[in-house]
Amino acid sequence: MVKQAARVHAGMLFLAVFLQMEAAASAAGMAKAEGAQDGGSNRDTISHSLVLVQRLEALLIQGNGSDVSLRVETPNADEVKVIQAHALVLSLQSPVFEEILLSRNSSTLVLRESSNCASVFDKFIRYLYCGELSLRLDQATPLHKLATKYQVLSLQQGITQYMTQNLARDTPSGHVAGWYEYALQAGDVTLRDSCLQYMAWNLSSLLQSGEWVTISSQLLMSLLQRSDLILQSEMELFSALEAWIIQNDPDGLTAENALRAVRYAMIPPRELFLLQTQSTILARYQESVRDLLYMSYQFHSASPLQMAKYFDVNCSLFVPRNYLSPVWGSPWIINNPTRDDRSMSFQTQLGPSNHDANKRVTWNVLFSPRWLPLSMRPMYTETGAMQPTRVEGGRPRIIITPATSSTDFAGVSFQKTVLVMAQQQGKVVVKHVYNFHQSTEENGDFLAEADLYRRTSEYLMDSSLFLHIVVKPLYQTLISTKN
């Protein structure tokens, strides 16, 4: 009863100080009146919220009416930080603090935090008082840890949003893979998926950074198993994997699983042969991937249609990723994309098999900035009524079709992929990926978030829309099944 009475007295003392502070803020602040009709009477609002936040910050700094001391210690007790705080504020903002304060035996709470978390603990407490904080990139993870530990949901969500918006920021040693590992440990699904997607869609940047050789084997396999990776070529991926294995010297099973995730059939046979003769890693694990190399050479020596009769050509070995090499597609820069329809043509190799190395397919592409489906277009029923030359409203659309048909297309379907670039933190990154058979209308959300009329839109660079089109042949298995 004595402890409870002491807590009530402390709470009442803080409340009295708080009310005095609010009264002072009301006297000093500027009133903002908003006239509104409500049942025939005017209703005005007087707001001093900004001044009130400033008073709360001053209360924290000066320690007036403090009824609890937070003693923040690191594991080795080599760093101690003491903060004078108020139980009422801590309890209102954090259910964890509320529980701790209800069971405390003294006016001092000893909190043990890691060195990184201890270094930003004052920022964390300031957020509880003021609802805002400033931070650097390297402070995001410890602040997120504190918000998670003390169940401050608003700060946790705010830091997650900050991190997802700063994936493209340049740092000396890289940070996206580290954030992914942390999100995986913390159970933050939003941050985890955002980091993984960013790395998959901008893989070449990761492969060329110092962060690549430091990633975990779990993250490595998560990336290698994806078909939506965006990079120059499969050879680029193998070279990076070789560097990772040399640097980390993983156990045999991890190295074998990683090497078996490489899509060797997507590497031209000449380069594949050089790999076998020059790669020390491939020489060491030759037996683990022998069957994949054998099937890859067969893939390059026979027509895909013939291969489909004997092998499952839908397995990952024969499925292309999003390669930026000219053999697979073409970049397309559209100046003033809201102006009118545009068209272009480009060529790709018929397929990744060396059997088709000399066969080319010409593709015609049409971009319409304001396309409307027939069901949404205005109807003109009067005879002789003039049709509009331009449909107002609508949404962007791209159609990709082959210039000619060919018997070589038998057993092959072509998936078109449009990569939409955007500028973030001064860096060009892949913002969206759209897969379709002939038209982006199949997606329904092509460039739905892009405001192409706004000159400052992140989708526009020098008033131009930057796209990259990839054409991927997908083969149909023709293996006959026995009853």
Backbone torsions as a table, in degrees:
resi	resn	phi	psi	omega
1	MET	NA	-36.9	-178.9
2	VAL	-65.4	-42.9	-179.8
3	LYS	-64.2	-41.6	-179.2
4	GLN	-64.7	-40.1	178.9
5	ALA	-64.9	-38.0	178.7
6	ALA	-64.4	-41.1	179.1
7	ARG	-65.1	-41.1	178.7
8	VAL	-63.1	-41.8	179.6
9	HIS	-63.2	-42.5	179.2
10	ALA	-63.3	-42.3	179.4
11	GLY	-63.5	-41.3	179.2
12	MET	-66.4	-36.8	178.3
13	LEU	-62.9	-45.6	179.0
14	PHE	-64.1	-38.9	-180.0
15	LEU	-62.9	-38.0	179.0
16	ALA	-65.1	-43.1	177.7
17	VAL	-62.9	-41.0	-178.9
18	PHE	-63.1	-42.1	-179.9
19	LEU	-66.9	-38.0	176.9
20	GLN	-63.2	-41.6	179.5
21	MET	-62.9	-43.0	-179.5
22	GLU	-65.1	-38.2	178.5
23	ALA	-64.2	-40.8	178.5
24	ALA	-64.7	-40.5	179.1
25	ALA	-63.9	-38.6	-179.5
26	SER	-65.7	-35.1	-179.2
27	ALA	-74.3	-32.6	-174.7
28	ALA	-92.7	-22.7	-172.9
29	GLY	-76.6	166.2	175.8
30	MET	-92.2	135.8	179.9
31	ALA	-88.3	139.2	176.4
32	LYS	-115.2	117.2	-177.3
33	ALA	-105.1	133.3	176.6
34	GLU	-124.3	110.9	179.6
35	GLY	-73.7	133.0	178.9
36	ALA	-146.5	138.1	177.7
37	GLN	-84.2	124.4	178.9
38	ASP	-142.1	97.4	-179.2
39	GLY	65.2	32.2	177.0
40	GLY	87.9	-1.8	-178.4
41	SER	-118.2	148.2	177.6
42	ASN	-79.1	141.7	178.6
43	ARG	-126.4	123.7	-178.0
44	ASP	-111.9	151.4	178.2
45	THR	-119.2	128.7	175.7
46	ILE	-108.8	119.3	-175.6
47	SER	-121.8	127.4	173.6
48	HIS	-126.2	30.4	-172.4
49	SER	-61.2	-38.7	-179.4
50	LEU	-64.5	-44.4	178.6
51	VAL	-64.9	-37.0	-179.9
52	LEU	-63.8	-41.0	177.4
53	VAL	-63.5	-40.8	178.0
54	GLN	-62.4	-38.9	178.0
55	ARG	-66.9	-38.3	178.0
56	LEU	-64.5	-40.3	178.1
57	GLU	-64.1	-41.2	177.3
58	ALA	-63.4	-37.6	178.5
59	LEU	-61.5	-41.1	178.8
60	LEU	-67.2	-44.2	-177.0
61	ILE	-66.7	-43.7	-175.9
62	GLN	-83.1	-22.0	178.6
63	GLY	75.8	17.0	-179.5
64	ASN	-62.8	132.3	177.2
65	GLY	70.6	15.1	-179.3
66	SER	-63.1	136.8	178.7
67	ASP	-125.1	7.4	177.2
68	VAL	-152.5	138.4	176.7
69	SER	-108.3	128.1	177.1
70	LEU	-98.6	115.2	179.0
71	ARG	-104.1	106.3	-175.9
72	VAL	-95.8	118.9	-178.0
73	GLU	-120.6	147.0	174.5
74	THR	-90.2	163.5	-176.3
75	PRO	-52.7	-38.2	-179.2
76	ASN	-91.3	5.3	-179.7
77	ALA	55.3	26.9	179.0
78	ASP	-88.6	-5.4	178.3
79	GLU	-142.6	125.0	-179.1
80	VAL	-127.1	132.8	178.8
81	LYS	-129.2	129.9	-179.2
82	VAL	-115.3	128.0	-178.7
83	ILE	-125.8	127.0	175.2
84	GLN	-84.3	122.3	-174.1
85	ALA	-133.9	-175.1	-176.1
86	HIS	-129.0	122.7	-174.1
87	ALA	-57.1	-36.1	-177.3
88	LEU	-63.7	-44.4	179.7
89	VAL	-65.2	-46.3	-179.5
90	LEU	-60.8	-42.1	-178.4
91	SER	-68.4	-37.8	-179.8
92	LEU	-67.0	-33.6	-173.8
93	GLN	-92.3	-24.5	-173.9
94	SER	-138.9	117.6	176.5
95	PRO	-64.2	-26.2	177.4
96	VAL	-70.0	-45.7	175.6
97	PHE	-61.6	-38.9	179.9
98	GLU	-59.2	-43.9	-179.6
99	GLU	-67.8	-41.2	179.5
100	ILE	-63.7	-43.2	-177.4
101	LEU	-67.0	-31.9	179.1
102	LEU	-68.9	-25.4	-176.7
103	SER	-108.9	9.9	-176.8
104	ARG	-73.0	154.6	179.9
105	ASN	-111.8	-7.2	179.6
106	SER	-147.4	177.0	-179.1
107	SER	-83.5	0.5	179.3
108	THR	-114.9	127.4	175.3
109	LEU	-105.8	124.7	177.7
110	VAL	-95.2	117.2	-178.1
111	LEU	-115.2	124.2	-179.5
112	ARG	-101.3	118.5	-177.6
113	GLU	-130.1	159.2	174.4
114	SER	-66.5	163.8	-178.6
115	SER	-59.3	-41.1	180.0
116	ASN	-63.8	-43.0	-179.6
117	CYS	-70.4	-37.7	179.3
118	ALA	-63.4	-33.9	-177.8
119	SER	-68.9	-20.7	-179.7
120	VAL	-115.6	12.4	-175.3
121	PHE	-65.2	-34.1	178.2
122	ASP	-65.7	-35.4	175.6
123	LYS	-64.9	-40.7	179.8
124	PHE	-62.1	-46.4	179.7
125	ILE	-66.0	-38.1	178.0
126	ARG	-60.3	-37.5	178.0
127	TYR	-61.6	-37.3	-180.0
128	LEU	-63.3	-29.5	-179.8
129	TYR	-88.9	-39.3	-169.6
130	CYS	-110.4	-15.9	-179.8
131	GLY	73.4	19.1	178.2
132	GLU	-154.6	158.9	174.6
133	LEU	-159.8	158.6	173.5
134	SER	-109.9	146.3	-176.3
135	LEU	-151.1	159.6	172.1
136	ARG	-101.0	168.4	-177.2
137	LEU	-59.2	-40.3	-176.7
138	ASP	-75.4	-7.4	179.5
139	GLN	-96.3	-5.3	-175.6
140	ALA	-63.8	-47.3	-176.7
141	THR	-63.3	-50.5	178.7
142	PRO	-62.7	-34.3	177.3
143	LEU	-68.1	-38.5	176.8
144	HIS	-64.6	-38.3	177.8
145	LYS	-61.0	-45.1	-179.7
146	LEU	-65.5	-43.3	179.5
147	ALA	-62.3	-37.0	178.9
148	THR	-71.5	-45.0	-177.7
149	LYS	-62.2	-42.0	-176.7
150	TYR	-97.7	9.1	173.8
151	GLN	55.9	45.8	173.5
152	VAL	-94.5	88.3	-169.5
153	LEU	-61.9	-41.1	-177.6
154	SER	-62.8	-40.8	178.8
155	LEU	-70.9	-39.3	178.4
156	GLN	-58.7	-46.4	178.9
157	GLN	-67.3	-38.1	179.6
158	GLY	-64.6	-41.9	178.8
159	ILE	-68.2	-39.1	176.6
160	THR	-59.1	-44.6	178.9
161	GLN	-63.8	-41.8	178.0
162	TYR	-59.6	-43.2	-178.2
163	MET	-68.2	-42.2	179.5
164	THR	-66.8	-26.8	179.3
165	GLN	-84.7	-9.0	-176.9
166	ASN	-121.4	26.6	178.3
167	LEU	-66.5	-30.2	-175.9
168	ALA	-84.8	-5.3	-178.8
169	ARG	-61.6	138.5	178.0
170	ASP	-83.5	130.1	173.7
171	THR	-132.5	153.2	-175.1
172	PRO	-55.8	-42.3	-175.6
173	SER	-110.2	3.0	-178.2
174	GLY	82.4	156.4	-176.7
175	HIS	-144.0	-15.9	-172.9
176	VAL	-66.5	-44.3	179.1
177	ALA	-63.2	-39.2	177.1
178	GLY	-63.4	-41.2	177.2
179	TRP	-64.8	-37.1	178.2
180	TYR	-62.5	-47.0	-179.8
181	GLU	-60.6	-40.8	178.3
182	TYR	-65.6	-45.0	-179.6
183	ALA	-60.5	-37.1	178.4
184	LEU	-63.5	-42.1	180.0
185	GLN	-71.0	-39.2	-176.7
186	ALA	-81.1	-13.0	-178.7
187	GLY	78.0	22.5	178.2
188	ASP	-87.5	95.4	-174.0
189	VAL	-64.9	-40.7	-178.8
190	THR	-59.8	-49.1	-179.8
191	LEU	-67.3	-41.9	179.7
192	ARG	-58.4	-49.6	-177.8
193	ASP	-67.5	-36.7	178.9
194	SER	-64.9	-43.0	179.4
195	CYS	-65.8	-43.5	-177.6
196	LEU	-65.0	-41.5	178.8
197	GLN	-66.3	-41.1	179.6
198	TYR	-61.9	-44.5	-180.0
199	MET	-65.4	-40.3	-179.7
200	ALA	-65.2	-40.5	-176.1
201	TRP	-82.9	-14.5	178.7
202	ASN	-130.0	46.1	-170.0
203	LEU	-65.5	-37.2	-178.4
204	SER	-57.0	-38.0	178.4
205	SER	-63.6	-41.3	179.0
206	LEU	-67.1	-42.6	-178.3
207	LEU	-62.5	-30.8	-177.1
208	GLN	-89.7	-4.0	-177.9
209	SER	-94.0	161.9	176.9
210	GLY	-69.6	-15.6	-178.4
211	GLU	-73.1	-22.9	-174.0
212	TRP	-57.5	-48.5	-175.2
213	VAL	-73.1	-6.1	-179.9
214	THR	-99.0	-5.2	-175.9
215	ILE	-70.0	156.0	-178.6
216	SER	-76.0	162.1	177.7
217	SER	-65.7	-30.5	178.8
218	GLN	-65.7	-45.3	177.8
219	LEU	-66.4	-39.7	178.5
220	LEU	-55.8	-49.0	-178.3
221	MET	-68.5	-35.6	177.8
222	SER	-59.7	-37.7	179.7
223	LEU	-76.6	-45.2	-175.6
224	LEU	-62.5	-27.8	-176.4
225	GLN	-84.3	-4.6	-176.7
226	ARG	-87.9	143.1	175.8
227	SER	-93.4	-10.5	-177.3
228	ASP	-95.8	14.1	176.4
229	LEU	-60.3	139.5	177.7
230	ILE	-114.3	115.6	-177.2
231	LEU	-159.0	174.6	-175.2
232	GLN	-68.5	-45.3	-176.5
233	SER	-164.6	167.7	176.7
234	GLU	-68.8	-27.9	177.6
235	MET	-64.1	-37.9	177.2
236	GLU	-61.5	-40.0	180.0
237	LEU	-67.1	-43.3	179.6
238	PHE	-61.9	-43.1	-179.3
239	SER	-60.8	-40.5	178.5
240	ALA	-68.1	-39.4	178.0
241	LEU	-63.7	-41.1	177.6
242	GLU	-58.9	-43.8	178.9
243	ALA	-63.7	-38.9	179.5
244	TRP	-64.5	-43.0	-179.0
245	ILE	-65.8	-42.3	178.8
246	ILE	-62.6	-41.6	-177.2
247	GLN	-71.2	-40.3	-171.5
248	ASN	-98.9	-18.3	179.9
249	ASP	45.2	61.4	-176.8
250	PRO	-72.4	171.7	175.9
251	ASP	-66.8	162.3	-173.7
252	GLY	-57.7	-40.9	-177.4
253	LEU	-65.7	-40.8	179.2
254	THR	-63.4	-44.4	-180.0
255	ALA	-64.7	-41.7	179.8
256	GLU	-64.1	-45.0	179.4
257	ASN	-62.0	-39.2	179.5
258	ALA	-67.3	-45.1	-179.2
259	LEU	-66.6	-30.9	178.6
260	ARG	-76.0	-11.8	177.5
261	ALA	-86.1	-9.1	176.6
262	VAL	-73.0	139.4	-179.3
263	ARG	-95.7	81.3	-173.4
264	TYR	-62.3	-27.9	179.5
265	ALA	-65.4	-17.9	178.9
266	MET	-88.0	-0.3	178.0
267	ILE	-100.5	128.5	178.7
268	PRO	-54.2	145.5	-174.1
269	PRO	-59.2	-33.8	179.2
270	ARG	-63.0	-45.9	179.2
271	GLU	-67.7	-34.9	179.6
272	LEU	-64.6	-40.4	178.1
273	PHE	-64.5	-41.5	178.3
274	LEU	-63.3	-36.2	177.3
275	LEU	-60.0	-46.3	-177.8
276	GLN	-64.1	-28.7	-177.7
277	THR	-93.4	-20.0	-172.5
278	GLN	-117.6	-22.1	-176.1
279	SER	-83.1	119.4	177.9
280	THR	-69.0	-34.2	179.8
281	ILE	-68.0	-43.8	179.5
282	LEU	-66.7	-34.1	177.5
283	ALA	-65.7	-37.6	-179.0
284	ARG	-68.6	-35.9	-176.1
285	TYR	-112.9	29.6	-176.8
286	GLN	-54.8	-43.9	-176.0
287	GLU	-66.2	-28.5	-177.4
288	SER	-72.1	-25.1	-176.7
289	VAL	-120.8	11.3	-176.4
290	ARG	-56.5	-43.5	-178.0
291	ASP	-64.9	-35.6	179.4
292	LEU	-69.8	-40.4	178.1
293	LEU	-65.8	-38.9	179.0
294	TYR	-61.5	-47.5	179.5
295	MET	-65.8	-33.7	179.8
296	SER	-66.5	-43.0	177.2
297	TYR	-64.4	-37.6	176.3
298	GLN	-64.7	-39.4	178.9
299	PHE	-60.0	-37.8	-177.7
300	HIS	-80.4	-19.0	-175.4
301	SER	-97.9	-15.5	-178.8
302	ALA	-121.7	163.5	176.9
303	SER	-69.9	145.6	178.1
304	PRO	-56.2	-33.9	179.5
305	LEU	-64.6	-39.4	177.5
306	GLN	-69.3	-40.0	178.4
307	MET	-61.1	-37.9	-175.5
308	ALA	-65.7	-16.3	179.4
309	LYS	-78.9	-18.2	-172.9
310	TYR	-124.8	-17.6	-177.2
311	PHE	-128.9	155.8	174.7
312	ASP	-81.2	94.7	-176.3
313	VAL	-79.7	4.4	174.1
314	ASN	-91.7	-4.8	178.6
315	CYS	-70.4	161.1	-171.4
316	SER	-59.8	-26.7	-178.9
317	LEU	-57.2	-32.5	-175.7
318	PHE	-105.6	9.4	-179.9
319	VAL	-101.8	117.8	-179.2
320	PRO	-69.0	153.5	168.5
321	ARG	-93.1	-167.9	178.6
322	ASN	-91.4	89.5	-177.7
323	TYR	-90.6	136.9	-178.0
324	LEU	-90.5	-0.3	178.0
325	SER	-60.9	144.8	-179.2
326	PRO	-57.9	-21.6	179.2
327	VAL	-64.4	-25.2	-172.7
328	TRP	-103.1	-12.9	-176.9
329	GLY	174.7	-156.4	-174.7
330	SER	-156.1	143.1	170.1
331	PRO	-74.7	157.4	178.9
332	TRP	-146.3	115.4	177.4
333	ILE	-102.6	118.4	-176.9
334	ILE	-106.4	108.4	178.0
335	ASN	-74.1	140.0	-179.7
336	ASN	43.8	66.0	-170.6
337	PRO	-64.7	-13.6	179.6
338	THR	-88.6	-2.1	-169.9
339	ARG	-73.3	-61.3	-177.5
340	ASP	-162.3	-177.7	-179.3
341	ASP	-67.3	147.0	176.8
342	ARG	-131.5	157.3	177.4
343	SER	-143.4	158.2	176.8
344	MET	-157.5	167.9	175.9
345	SER	-135.2	149.4	175.4
346	PHE	-153.6	166.4	-179.0
347	GLN	-119.8	147.9	171.8
348	THR	-131.0	161.7	171.0
349	GLN	-68.6	145.0	-177.6
350	LEU	-54.2	-39.2	179.8
351	GLY	-164.8	171.5	-177.3
352	PRO	-73.7	-15.7	-179.6
353	SER	-65.7	138.5	177.4
354	ASN	-64.0	-19.6	176.1
355	HIS	-61.4	-28.8	-178.7
356	ASP	-104.9	16.6	-172.9
357	ALA	-59.1	-32.2	-177.0
358	ASN	-97.7	5.0	-179.9
359	LYS	-100.8	130.8	-177.7
360	ARG	-119.8	148.3	174.9
361	VAL	-119.6	129.1	176.1
362	THR	-94.4	130.1	-178.3
363	TRP	-114.7	133.9	174.1
364	ASN	-101.4	133.4	-176.6
365	VAL	-123.9	133.8	176.9
366	LEU	-124.2	125.8	175.6
367	PHE	-109.6	124.4	177.3
368	SER	-117.5	120.8	-177.3
369	PRO	-76.3	-24.0	-175.4
370	ARG	-135.0	65.6	-178.8
371	TRP	-91.7	137.9	176.9
372	LEU	-122.6	134.6	173.3
373	PRO	-65.1	155.6	-177.1
374	LEU	-55.8	-35.5	-177.4
375	SER	-65.8	-19.1	-177.6
376	MET	-105.0	-1.0	-177.7
377	ARG	-84.7	149.2	179.4
378	PRO	-66.6	143.5	-179.3
379	MET	-96.0	140.3	177.3
380	TYR	-121.7	104.8	-173.5
381	THR	-93.6	-21.9	-177.4
382	GLU	-74.3	137.7	179.2
383	THR	-64.6	129.4	178.4
384	GLY	84.7	1.2	178.8
385	ALA	-64.0	135.2	-176.0
386	MET	-78.1	131.7	178.1
387	GLN	-81.3	145.0	179.3
388	PRO	-68.9	145.1	179.1
389	THR	-81.0	-20.2	-179.6
390	ARG	-139.2	130.2	179.3
391	VAL	-84.4	121.7	178.7
392	GLU	-78.3	153.9	-178.3
393	GLY	78.1	-142.2	178.2
394	GLY	79.0	-174.5	-178.0
395	ARG	-141.9	161.7	-179.6
396	PRO	-65.9	149.8	178.3
397	ARG	-150.4	146.1	173.8
398	ILE	-125.7	134.3	174.2
399	ILE	-118.4	131.3	178.6
400	ILE	-125.1	121.0	-179.1
401	THR	-135.9	151.2	175.9
402	PRO	-72.4	145.3	-179.2
403	ALA	-67.9	-32.4	179.2
404	THR	-141.2	161.0	174.1
405	SER	-97.4	160.2	-177.3
406	SER	-153.2	151.2	175.2
407	THR	-67.7	-18.3	177.4
408	ASP	-66.2	-16.7	-178.8
409	PHE	-78.0	-6.2	-176.3
410	ALA	-60.9	131.3	178.8
411	GLY	77.4	6.3	-178.0
412	VAL	-126.1	134.2	169.9
413	SER	-117.7	145.9	-175.1
414	PHE	-109.0	119.5	174.1
415	GLN	-92.2	127.8	177.1
416	LYS	-98.6	138.0	179.0
417	THR	-128.1	125.5	176.8
418	VAL	-108.4	120.6	176.4
419	LEU	-96.4	125.4	179.8
420	VAL	-104.8	120.8	-178.6
421	MET	-90.1	154.9	175.0
422	ALA	-147.6	160.4	179.7
423	GLN	-103.4	119.2	179.3
424	GLN	-131.5	129.2	-180.0
425	GLN	52.2	38.1	178.7
426	GLY	73.4	15.6	-175.8
427	LYS	-128.4	138.2	178.0
428	VAL	-85.0	121.3	-178.2
429	VAL	-130.8	163.8	174.5
430	VAL	-81.3	119.1	-176.4
431	LYS	-93.7	-42.0	-178.4
432	HIS	-140.1	152.3	175.3
433	VAL	-129.4	125.9	-179.2
434	TYR	-121.2	124.7	177.7
435	ASN	-108.9	137.1	179.6
436	PHE	-160.8	171.8	-179.6
437	HIS	-91.7	-45.5	-178.5
438	GLN	-135.6	-37.7	-174.3
439	SER	-137.6	145.2	176.5
440	THR	-67.3	-11.1	175.0
441	GLU	-58.8	-25.3	179.1
442	GLU	-64.4	-26.0	178.6
443	ASN	-82.2	-42.4	-179.8
444	GLY	86.1	-13.6	-177.7
445	ASP	-128.8	24.7	-178.4
446	PHE	-62.1	119.6	-179.8
447	LEU	54.9	29.8	-178.2
448	ALA	-64.4	-29.7	-177.5
449	GLU	-92.8	-7.4	-174.4
450	ALA	-88.4	119.6	174.6
451	ASP	-92.1	88.7	-175.3
452	LEU	-74.4	-10.0	178.5
453	TYR	-85.0	-15.8	-179.2
454	ARG	-91.2	119.7	-173.6
455	ARG	-63.4	-26.5	-179.0
456	THR	-90.8	8.7	-179.5
457	SER	-58.8	139.8	179.7
458	GLU	-66.8	-15.4	179.0
459	TYR	-81.3	-12.8	-177.5
460	LEU	-109.0	130.7	174.3
461	MET	-124.5	116.4	-173.3
462	ASP	55.3	43.7	178.3
463	SER	63.6	20.8	-178.5
464	SER	-123.3	149.5	176.1
465	LEU	-97.9	124.0	-176.9
466	PHE	-101.8	117.2	178.7
467	LEU	-122.4	161.3	169.7
468	HIS	-139.7	125.5	-177.0
469	ILE	-103.7	129.3	177.9
470	VAL	-120.5	132.9	177.0
471	VAL	-112.0	121.5	-175.9
472	LYS	-118.5	117.3	176.2
473	PRO	-75.8	131.3	177.1
474	LEU	-118.0	128.8	-173.0
475	TYR	-97.6	150.8	180.0
476	GLN	-102.7	127.2	-179.8
477	THR	-72.4	134.2	-178.0
478	LEU	-116.6	19.2	-179.2
479	ILE	-66.0	129.0	178.3
480	SER	-84.7	134.8	179.6
481	THR	-98.4	137.7	-179.5
482	LYS	-90.7	136.3	178.3
483	ASN	-77.5	NA	NA
